[in-house]
Amino acid sequence: MMKQLSAETIRLLSSSQVITSVVSVVKELIENSLDASATSVDVKLENYGFDKVEVRDNGNGIKVADVPVMAIKHYTSKISSSEDLESLTTYGFRGEALGSICCVSEVLITTKTALDDFSTQYVLDSSGHITSQKPSHLGQGTTVTVLKLFKNLPVRKQFYSTTKKCKEELKKIQDLLIAYGIIKPDLRIIFTHNKYLCDPFQTVWKFLLTSLGAGREAWECDC
């Protein structure tokens, strides 16, 4: 007999189509940072991002009035109607990213605008609603911390059960950061994995060396 899925199940399944991997989390968060006019972005991973993904920027921060709905699906400041799609100037516009990430992980958001006296850290539930908050010492900008990624999607996590798959995902993140670095030359990007600094832009120079005759094994990143 066919039965209607619960709202929670529908939300989880739809979110798993938006957030399909660690690199998709990093991509969505970095694009939020770029849309907030950030000039510096720090990306930190622990255990290939499955234990922790953190993206910190020095952008505009989230306005106090927007905080209650900042991670609620389909709330966005980037468009107000379908007509706006013809003149987009931002990377994101659907209002799905943070809400989808909340569905498949535990999320903390710390933010401060130029008008705020101090930053505030917010703890979000799986629906993107704020469950608690406290003052923070961080400066202007936004830090999104994602913990226990795919905690409620064991099949998705199982896909990354081998070290080879995890390293492939790490390489995709490096390639993503290189791409942003190329199109945004004034953007400062720092990438660490398990507290080890990974410089994705060394890969660019090593690739050039490879083109001049060095072997590929000379420049692959082991971080």
C-alpha positions, 0 to 999 in steps of 0.5 A: 500500500502506498503511503505519504512520506512524513515531512521530516523524511521528505525534507531529508531526502530532498536535502540529500539531493542538494548536499551530496558530498563534502565538496558540495558543502564546501562549495555552498559555504564558500559561495555564501562567503563570496556573495557576502563580499568576503576577501578571506576564506578559511576552510578547515576539515577534520576526518575528510570533512565527515567529523567537521567542516568549517568555513570562516570568512570576513564578509558582511555578516548576517543581519540581526533581522535575517538571523531567525530565517538564515537557515530556513529553506527557501528564505533568501535575500538574493531574489524575490521573484522568478524575474530576478533570475534574468539578472543574477549577480550572486552565486546562490539564490535558491535559499536551500544550502544552509537548510539542506546542510542542517538536515544532514548534519549538526550546524553552528553559525557564528556571525557579526556585521559591522553594526554589531557590537560582538559576534554571536554563535547560533546552534541550529536544529535539523529544520534550520531553526535556532535552538540556542545562542551565545556571544562569541569572540570572532570578528566581522564575518560569518563562520559556519561549522558543520559537524557529523556530516551525513550522520542520518544518511548511513548509505551516503557515508558508506560510499566514503568508507575507503581511504581512496574515496576520501582522498579523491574527495579531498582532491576535488575540494582542492580543485574547487579552491583552485578554481575560485582562486583563479577567478578571484585573484584577490581572494585569500584562501587557507585550507587545512585538513586535520590541522595540516595546512594544504596549499592548493595553489602549490598544485598549480605551480607543480602542474606547470612543472609537470607540463615542463616534464616532471612526473605527476607523482611529484606534485600530488598532495598527500594532505 
